Amino acid sequence: MKKLLTTTASVLAGLTISFNLLAGSNVQLDRANTDIRDQKSLQNGAQLFMDYCSGCHSISFMRYNRIAEDLFLDDIVEAYKQAKTNLLTNKPLSATDFQALSNAVDNSVKNIKQAKESLGKLSDSQIEKNLSKATDRMVEKNLVFNADKVGSPIISSMPKKGAEAWFGTTPPDLSLVARSKGTDWIYTYLRSFYKDDSRPFGVNNKVLTNVSMPDVLWHLKESKSTKDFNQDVRDITNFLDYVGEPAKLVRVDLGYKVLGFLFILFILSYLLKKEYWRDVKYGKWKAKD
C-alpha cells in the first residue's frame, strides 16, 4: 500500500510539473499541416532527415527496409508497370524504362529482345521480389550512412561520450517525438533558431530556450527561399510523423471502412427493428391501419 501511494504521488507530481511547464509557455506554435499520404513529401523528408539529422539523432524504432517498402516501393513498381506497357505496345524505351525492367529481372537489360526474354522466364511473384530488392538497394545507396545492412534499425553513429562532451547530453531518439510533442511543435521548433552569441553554437531557439542543438538547417535556410525552406521543414516533420506511427494510414483507412460498415449495419438493423416491432405494436390478432 505504501509503495502504491508513493508511486501515485510521483505520477501526480510529474503531471503537475508538466502542466506548469505547458502553462508557462507563451510560444505560439505554427500549423505544420502535414499529410502522411503525401509520398513525395515523405520521400524528401526522409532524405533530409538522413542528410541533416541522422548524424546525431536515432530513430531506432524504424528500419531502413521499412522506409524502402513504405515510401519508395510504389514508385519502383509504377515505373516497372509503365516500362512493361511501353515494351508490350512497342513504344520507344527510355533509359528510365530500361532501368525499371532491369530492376524487375534483377539483371542489366540493354535491349528490347533481352527484356522480353528475361520477363518471360519470371513469375509475377519473382518479379515482385526483385522489385523489392531493387528498392532496398536504392535506399541503401541513398539513405544508409550509419549501418551496414538495409535491415538495420536507424541508429546514430555518434558515440555517447562524444555527444556528452560536445552537447552536454546525448541527443534524444526521435522515433516518437511527433507523438509526444506534436507536429506543430517540431515544425515551429526547426524554424525558430536565431542568432545568440552567448550560446556555445551561437544560436538559440524561441521554442526551447538555451537548447544544446545547433541550427543544422542553416544552409537550407540561406540557400533557399522562405517558402521552399518551410516546405523542407514541413517534409522533415511529415517524415517524423510517419516514423511515430508507420501504420497510421492503414489504421485510418481501416477505420473508415469499419465506420462505413457500421453505418450500413445500423440502417439494416433499424429497418429490421421496425419490422419486428410492427407485429409487437399491432399484434397478430389486430387489424393494421
KOLTOR-694440 format. One record per residue (C-alpha): x, y, z. Coordinates in nm, 3 decimals, m for minus. Example, Ala and Ser with C-alpha at 12.3 -4.5 7.8 and 13.67 -1.06 7.14 Angstrom:
% residues 2
+---------+---------+---------+
!    east !   north !      up !
+---------+---------+---------+
!   1.230 !  m0.450 !   0.780 !
!   1.367 !  m0.106 !   0.714 !
+---------+---------+---------+
This chain:
% residues 289
+---------+---------+---------+
!    east !   north !      up !
+---------+---------+---------+
!   0.000 !   0.000 !   0.000 !
!   0.282 !   0.236 !   0.088 !
!   0.453 !   0.161 !  m0.243 !
!   0.130 !   0.231 !  m0.432 !
!   0.084 !   0.566 !  m0.256 !
!   0.444 !   0.662 !  m0.330 !
!   0.405 !   0.574 !  m0.697 !
!   0.078 !   0.766 !  m0.722 !
!   0.233 !   1.072 !  m0.557 !
!   0.526 !   1.062 !  m0.801 !
!   0.294 !   1.041 !  m1.101 !
!   0.082 !   1.331 !  m0.975 !
!   0.393 !   1.538 !  m0.911 !
!   0.519 !   1.468 !  m1.260 !
!   0.185 !   1.566 !  m1.411 !
!   0.179 !   1.885 !  m1.207 !
!   0.526 !   1.983 !  m1.330 !
!   0.428 !   1.904 !  m1.689 !
!   0.113 !   2.112 !  m1.667 !
!   0.305 !   2.401 !  m1.513 !
!   0.562 !   2.391 !  m1.793 !
!   0.289 !   2.388 !  m2.054 !
!   0.102 !   2.668 !  m1.884 !
!   0.416 !   2.879 !  m1.863 !
!   0.491 !   2.852 !  m2.236 !
!   0.381 !   3.155 !  m2.436 !
!   0.512 !   3.033 !  m2.771 !
!   0.252 !   3.036 !  m3.047 !
!   0.301 !   2.718 !  m3.249 !
!   0.263 !   2.738 !  m3.626 !
!   0.045 !   2.487 !  m3.806 !
!   0.253 !   2.219 !  m3.976 !
!  m0.032 !   2.098 !  m4.199 !
!   0.146 !   1.768 !  m4.263 !
!  m0.008 !   1.484 !  m4.459 !
!   0.148 !   1.138 !  m4.440 !
!  m0.043 !   1.040 !  m4.754 !
!   0.191 !   1.270 !  m4.949 !
!   0.457 !   1.027 !  m5.069 !
!   0.679 !   1.292 !  m5.229 !
!   0.684 !   1.488 !  m4.905 !
!   0.775 !   1.177 !  m4.707 !
!   1.050 !   1.085 !  m4.952 !
!   1.205 !   1.431 !  m4.937 !
!   1.166 !   1.435 !  m4.558 !
!   1.344 !   1.100 !  m4.530 !
!   1.633 !   1.225 !  m4.745 !
!   1.663 !   1.549 !  m4.548 !
!   1.649 !   1.368 !  m4.214 !
!   1.927 !   1.133 !  m4.318 !
!   2.137 !   1.420 !  m4.453 !
!   2.098 !   1.665 !  m4.165 !
!   1.965 !   1.483 !  m3.858 !
!   2.072 !   1.118 !  m3.854 !
!   2.432 !   1.202 !  m3.764 !
!   2.317 !   1.292 !  m3.412 !
!   1.964 !   1.158 !  m3.372 !
!   1.847 !   0.798 !  m3.392 !
!   1.504 !   0.673 !  m3.490 !
!   1.569 !   0.328 !  m3.352 !
!   1.208 !   0.206 !  m3.386 !
!   1.241 !   0.231 !  m3.764 !
!   1.442 !   0.021 !  m4.008 !
!   1.576 !   0.125 !  m4.346 !
!   1.395 !  m0.152 !  m4.534 !
!   1.062 !  m0.045 !  m4.379 !
!   1.118 !   0.302 !  m4.523 !
!   1.202 !   0.142 !  m4.858 !
!   0.881 !  m0.061 !  m4.859 !
!   0.651 !   0.217 !  m4.737 !
!   0.791 !   0.521 !  m4.918 !
!   0.973 !   0.408 !  m5.232 !
!   0.844 !   0.068 !  m5.344 !
!   0.529 !   0.207 !  m5.507 !
!   0.735 !   0.432 !  m5.734 !
!   0.958 !   0.141 !  m5.836 !
!   0.653 !  m0.073 !  m5.914 !
!   0.481 !   0.206 !  m6.110 !
!   0.798 !   0.264 !  m6.314 !
!   0.810 !  m0.107 !  m6.398 !
!   0.442 !  m0.115 !  m6.500 !
!   0.493 !   0.183 !  m6.729 !
!   0.805 !   0.028 !  m6.882 !
!   0.626 !  m0.303 !  m6.936 !
!   0.335 !  m0.123 !  m7.105 !
!   0.577 !   0.058 !  m7.336 !
!   0.752 !  m0.272 !  m7.409 !
!   0.434 !  m0.461 !  m7.496 !
!   0.295 !  m0.179 !  m7.711 !
!   0.626 !  m0.143 !  m7.899 !
!   0.682 !   0.213 !  m7.785 !
!   1.037 !   0.351 !  m7.765 !
!   1.202 !   0.269 !  m7.433 !
!   1.386 !   0.538 !  m7.239 !
!   1.681 !   0.488 !  m7.007 !
!   1.433 !   0.500 !  m6.717 !
!   1.233 !   0.218 !  m6.875 !
!   1.542 !   0.000 !  m6.917 !
!   1.636 !   0.064 !  m6.555 !
!   1.286 !  m0.032 !  m6.440 !
!   1.300 !  m0.353 !  m6.645 !
!   1.645 !  m0.429 !  m6.507 !
!   1.502 !  m0.394 !  m6.156 !
!   1.226 !  m0.640 !  m6.242 !
!   1.457 !  m0.911 !  m6.373 !
!   1.737 !  m0.836 !  m6.124 !
!   1.986 !  m0.809 !  m6.407 !
!   2.103 !  m0.550 !  m6.654 !
!   1.870 !  m0.513 !  m6.954 !
!   2.018 !  m0.340 !  m7.257 !
!   1.773 !  m0.409 !  m7.541 !
!   1.411 !  m0.496 !  m7.610 !
!   1.476 !  m0.857 !  m7.709 !
!   1.665 !  m0.926 !  m7.386 !
!   1.388 !  m0.761 !  m7.184 !
!   1.113 !  m0.977 !  m7.336 !
!   1.314 !  m1.297 !  m7.294 !
!   1.404 !  m1.220 !  m6.932 !
!   1.049 !  m1.124 !  m6.830 !
!   0.908 !  m1.434 !  m7.000 !
!   1.113 !  m1.657 !  m6.770 !
!   0.995 !  m1.498 !  m6.444 !
!   0.674 !  m1.537 !  m6.248 !
!   0.487 !  m1.239 !  m6.106 !
!   0.594 !  m1.331 !  m5.754 !
!   0.960 !  m1.340 !  m5.853 !
!   0.928 !  m1.001 !  m6.021 !
!   0.775 !  m0.860 !  m5.702 !
!   1.070 !  m0.991 !  m5.502 !
!   1.316 !  m0.839 !  m5.749 !
!   1.143 !  m0.500 !  m5.733 !
!   1.157 !  m0.514 !  m5.354 !
!   1.529 !  m0.594 !  m5.369 !
!   1.584 !  m0.305 !  m5.611 !
!   1.407 !  m0.071 !  m5.371 !
!   1.627 !  m0.186 !  m5.085 !
!   1.937 !  m0.127 !  m5.297 !
!   1.823 !   0.225 !  m5.384 !
!   1.761 !   0.311 !  m5.019 !
!   2.090 !   0.152 !  m4.917 !
!   2.272 !   0.368 !  m5.170 !
!   2.100 !   0.698 !  m5.092 !
!   1.991 !   0.682 !  m4.727 !
!   2.208 !   0.435 !  m4.537 !
!   2.503 !   0.618 !  m4.382 !
!   2.533 !   0.469 !  m4.034 !
!   2.467 !   0.096 !  m4.088 !
!   2.598 !  m0.199 !  m4.282 !
!   2.266 !  m0.361 !  m4.372 !
!   1.941 !  m0.223 !  m4.507 !
!   1.754 !  m0.426 !  m4.245 !
!   1.927 !  m0.246 !  m3.956 !
!   1.748 !  m0.003 !  m3.725 !
!   1.836 !   0.362 !  m3.783 !
!   2.091 !   0.437 !  m3.512 !
!   2.313 !   0.743 !  m3.489 !
!   2.684 !   0.675 !  m3.518 !
!   2.766 !   0.945 !  m3.265 !
!   2.933 !   0.799 !  m2.952 !
!   2.761 !   0.880 !  m2.623 !
!   3.078 !   1.012 !  m2.460 !
!   3.144 !   1.239 !  m2.754 !
!   2.785 !   1.365 !  m2.752 !
!   2.804 !   1.449 !  m2.382 !
!   3.132 !   1.632 !  m2.434 !
!   3.011 !   1.829 !  m2.736 !
!   2.648 !   1.898 !  m2.644 !
!   2.634 !   1.833 !  m2.270 !
!   2.387 !   1.549 !  m2.323 !
!   2.307 !   1.267 !  m2.560 !
!   2.078 !   1.378 !  m2.845 !
!   1.736 !   1.213 !  m2.795 !
!   1.592 !   0.936 !  m3.005 !
!   1.327 !   1.090 !  m3.233 !
!   1.120 !   0.780 !  m3.303 !
!   0.821 !   0.909 !  m3.105 !
!   0.885 !   1.283 !  m3.095 !
!   0.589 !   1.356 !  m3.325 !
!   0.357 !   1.168 !  m3.091 !
!   0.497 !   1.321 !  m2.772 !
!   0.549 !   1.681 !  m2.887 !
!   0.318 !   1.706 !  m3.187 !
!   0.392 !   1.801 !  m3.547 !
!   0.321 !   2.170 !  m3.487 !
!   0.588 !   2.177 !  m3.216 !
!   0.851 !   2.015 !  m3.441 !
!   0.768 !   2.244 !  m3.735 !
!   0.786 !   2.558 !  m3.523 !
!   1.099 !   2.446 !  m3.336 !
!   1.303 !   2.380 !  m3.650 !
!   1.214 !   2.726 !  m3.784 !
!   1.272 !   2.917 !  m3.460 !
!   1.651 !   2.931 !  m3.434 !
!   1.801 !   3.278 !  m3.404 !
!   2.149 !   3.423 !  m3.356 !
!   2.269 !   3.435 !  m2.995 !
!   2.643 !   3.485 !  m2.941 !
!   2.613 !   3.392 !  m2.573 !
!   2.536 !   3.030 !  m2.663 !
!   2.810 !   2.773 !  m2.743 !
!   2.692 !   2.728 !  m3.103 !
!   2.597 !   3.091 !  m3.150 !
!   2.225 !   3.025 !  m3.178 !
!   1.924 !   2.991 !  m2.952 !
!   1.566 !   2.880 !  m3.005 !
!   1.238 !   3.056 !  m2.930 !
!   1.051 !   2.731 !  m2.862 !
!   1.317 !   2.560 !  m2.648 !
!   1.527 !   2.822 !  m2.474 !
!   1.901 !   2.751 !  m2.430 !
!   1.879 !   2.441 !  m2.645 !
!   2.204 !   2.245 !  m2.689 !
!   2.134 !   2.172 !  m3.055 !
!   2.297 !   2.383 !  m3.329 !
!   2.092 !   2.514 !  m3.621 !
!   2.168 !   2.222 !  m3.853 !
!   1.936 !   2.354 !  m4.124 !
!   2.113 !   2.690 !  m4.159 !
!   2.244 !   2.604 !  m4.504 !
!   1.894 !   2.527 !  m4.632 !
!   1.765 !   2.849 !  m4.477 !
!   2.031 !   3.059 !  m4.650 !
!   2.030 !   2.885 !  m4.988 !
!   1.654 !   2.860 !  m5.041 !
!   1.357 !   3.092 !  m5.041 !
!   1.146 !   3.111 !  m4.726 !
!   0.867 !   2.918 !  m4.896 !
!   1.098 !   2.635 !  m5.007 !
!   1.272 !   2.621 !  m4.669 !
!   0.938 !   2.598 !  m4.488 !
!   0.837 !   2.316 !  m4.720 !
!   1.159 !   2.128 !  m4.642 !
!   1.094 !   2.166 !  m4.269 !
!   0.735 !   2.052 !  m4.324 !
!   0.866 !   1.745 !  m4.510 !
!   1.101 !   1.656 !  m4.223 !
!   0.812 !   1.698 !  m3.980 !
!   0.591 !   1.485 !  m4.202 !
!   0.855 !   1.212 !  m4.208 !
!   0.884 !   1.213 !  m3.827 !
!   0.505 !   1.192 !  m3.806 !
!   0.521 !   0.880 !  m4.026 !
!   0.806 !   0.735 !  m3.815 !
!   0.599 !   0.776 !  m3.498 !
!   0.326 !   0.553 !  m3.640 !
!   0.410 !   0.387 !  m3.974 !
!   0.077 !   0.200 !  m3.979 !
!  m0.127 !   0.519 !  m3.937 !
!  m0.251 !   0.519 !  m4.295 !
!  m0.357 !   0.156 !  m4.268 !
!  m0.531 !   0.228 !  m3.939 !
!  m0.714 !   0.533 !  m4.073 !
!  m0.823 !   0.359 !  m4.393 !
!  m0.942 !   0.058 !  m4.195 !
!  m1.125 !   0.291 !  m3.956 !
!  m1.321 !   0.448 !  m4.241 !
!  m1.415 !   0.104 !  m4.373 !
!  m1.529 !  m0.010 !  m4.029 !
!  m1.735 !   0.305 !  m3.975 !
!  m1.891 !   0.262 !  m4.319 !
!  m1.979 !  m0.097 !  m4.241 !
!  m2.131 !   0.000 !  m3.905 !
!  m2.336 !   0.276 !  m4.072 !
!  m2.482 !   0.031 !  m4.323 !
!  m2.539 !  m0.223 !  m4.046 !
!  m2.718 !   0.045 !  m3.841 !
!  m2.961 !   0.116 !  m4.126 !
!  m3.035 !  m0.254 !  m4.178 !
!  m3.073 !  m0.308 !  m3.804 !
!  m3.311 !  m0.012 !  m3.776 !
!  m3.528 !  m0.138 !  m4.061 !
!  m3.529 !  m0.487 !  m3.908 !
!  m3.626 !  m0.341 !  m3.570 !
!  m3.920 !  m0.155 !  m3.726 !
!  m4.038 !  m0.476 !  m3.892 !
!  m4.025 !  m0.673 !  m3.567 !
!  m4.188 !  m0.401 !  m3.357 !
!  m4.468 !  m0.361 !  m3.611 !
!  m4.600 !  m0.702 !  m3.504 !
!  m4.540 !  m0.619 !  m3.136 !
!  m4.731 !  m0.291 !  m3.166 !
!  m5.034 !  m0.416 !  m3.352 !
!  m5.036 !  m0.779 !  m3.253 !
!  m5.110 !  m1.058 !  m3.492 !
!  m5.478 !  m1.056 !  m3.390 !
!  m5.534 !  m0.684 !  m3.458 !
!  m5.602 !  m0.527 !  m3.792 !
!  m5.340 !  m0.284 !  m3.916 !
!  m5.436 !   0.071 !  m4.007 !
+---------+---------+---------+
